[in-house]
Amino acid sequence: MAHTPDNNFSFIYTSYYKKSFFFAKSYVHDDLAAEEIASESLIKLWERMKSEKIDYTIPLLLAIIKNKALDYLKHEEVKRSAFENIADWQSQDLHLRISSLEACNPEEIFSSEVEEIIQDTLQKLPAKTTEIFVLSRYDSKSNKEIAQEVDLSEKSVEYHISKALKALRIALTDYLPLFYFICS
């Protein structure tokens, strides 16, 4: 089959690329995106011209470019919206952390409410676990000292402390930053 100017890609490319690029760029405002849209549109036009007779080449090419540019812009809109949502969430999270820290009153850290939660939680634990936790956190004894005092291995002491900390972490969920300060 002989190549006529109508179905020769090289002819189509040199005739319409620059116009296609500038048309796409006027909407997408991005050189690389406009280049891609123009190239893809010319390829699509050429493929259509190979498979069917096209009477109006320029209107068809403009329709192809328009649709590709619209797809690009809609995709950009979705990306921008996602970034804005992330930025909004980050801003809200930051505001919440600032408000929470501003509202933090060191004098209330050991409030009766928190102390009551700690005492209730410790009372629900086995006596040996509570005893070991109190020796560790309130009496500031080392695991080795506690092991000698209660006649257990250091591993057993670590187990009891971990058990108490897990229970307190759950009980103090609403006071998580405080939990780290009290129980560390």
N, C-alpha and C positions, 0 to 999 in steps of 0.2 A: 504494500500500500504506500503510495507516494505521500510525502508530508506536504500538505498545503499550509499556507500561513495560518489558517484557522485552527489546525489541530497540532501544530508544532509548538512544543512547550517553550523552547527557546524564544520563539517569536512572541508568544503570550507573555513570557516573563519580561522581556525587554520592552514590550509595548505598555504593560500595565503595572509593573512592580512599583515604580516611583509613585504613581498616582494612588495605588492601593496602600502603600506605606503611609503617605501623608493623610489619606482619609482615615485610616485606622488610628494613627497617632493623634489626630485632632480630637478623638474621643478618649483614647486610653492614656494619653499623656506619658507614655513610656516607650522609649526607642526599641528596646529588646522585644517587648510585647507586640509592638506595632510591626516589627520585622517578622516575627513568628506568624502573626495574623495574616499579614500580606502574603507570605510564602505559602502558608497552608491554604489560603483562599485561592491562590493561583493554581495550586496543585488540584484542588477540588474542582475548579472551573475546567481545567484541562481534562480531568477524568470524565466529567460530564460531557464535554465536547467530543471525547472519544466514543462515548456510548450513545449519544443522541445528537440530533441536529438542534443547534441553539440559534435562534433568530436574533435575540437581543443579548449580546455578550455583556455589555457594560451594566445594564440593570441587574442581570444575574450575578455578576461579580460583586456589585455593590450590596446585593442582598446577602451573599455569602460573607463578605467582610462585616457587614452590619451584625449578622448573627454571631460570628466569632467574637467580635468586639463586645457584644452584649454578654456573651458567656463569660468572657474575661472580666468585665466590669462587675457582673453578679458574683463571680467567685471572689473578687477583691472586696466586695461589700460584705460577703460572709466572713472573710478573714478579718476585716476591720472590726466587724461587730464582735467577733470572738475575742480579738485583742482588747476591745473596749470593755467587754464583760470581765475579762481577766483583770484588767486595770481597775475596774470598779470593785471587783472582789478584793483585790490587793489593797485598795484604798480603804474599803470597809474594814478589812482585817487589821490594817494599821491603826485606823481610828479606834477600833475596839480595844486593841492592845494599849494604846495611849490612854484611853478612858479608864481601862481596868487598872493600869499602873497609877494613874492620877488618883483613882479612888482607893488605892491600897493604903491602908492606915497601919503602919507598923505596930501601933499600940493594940490594934484589934487582931493581930496575927494569932495571938494566943487567947483569942476570945473564948468565952465560956462555951459557945456553940461548937467551935473546933475542938476544944478540949473534951467536950462531952462526946463528940463523935469518936475521938481517939480512945477515950476510956471505954465506951460501949464496945468498940471493935476489939480492944484488947481483952475485955471480959469474955467475949465470945470465943476466944482462942483457947487452946489447951493451956493449963497453968504453966507448964514448963516453957512453952513458947513465949508467953507473956513475961515470965520471969527473965528469960534470956534477953528479950527485946528491951526490957526496962534496964537491965544491967548494961546493955550496949549503948542505948540512946540517952538514957537519963543519968546513968552513973558513969558514962563515958569509959567503960572498960573495954579492953581489947578482946578479941575472940579467944586468944590464948588464956587470958586471965579468967574469962567466963568459963571456958572449958575446964580449967582447974577447979574453979569454985563449985560448979554443978556436976563435976565428975563425968564429963562427956568429951568426945573427940571434937577437935576444932571444926571438922566437917559437919558434925551434928549441930554445933552452935550456928554455923553458917546456914544450915537448913532451917532452923527455927527462926532466925532473923529474916531470911527470905520469905518464909511463910507469913510472918507478921507484916512485913512490908507489902506483900501482895494484898493482904486483907485491908491494910490501911490505904493503899493506892485506890482500891475499889471504893472504900467508904468515903474517901476524900476527893472523889472525882471532881466535884464542883470547886474544890480548892487545890487543883493540881499544882499550880506554881508554889503554893504554900507547902504542899506535900513534900516537894523536893527540898525545901528549906528545912522543914521539921525532921524529915526522916533520912536525910543524907548524912 
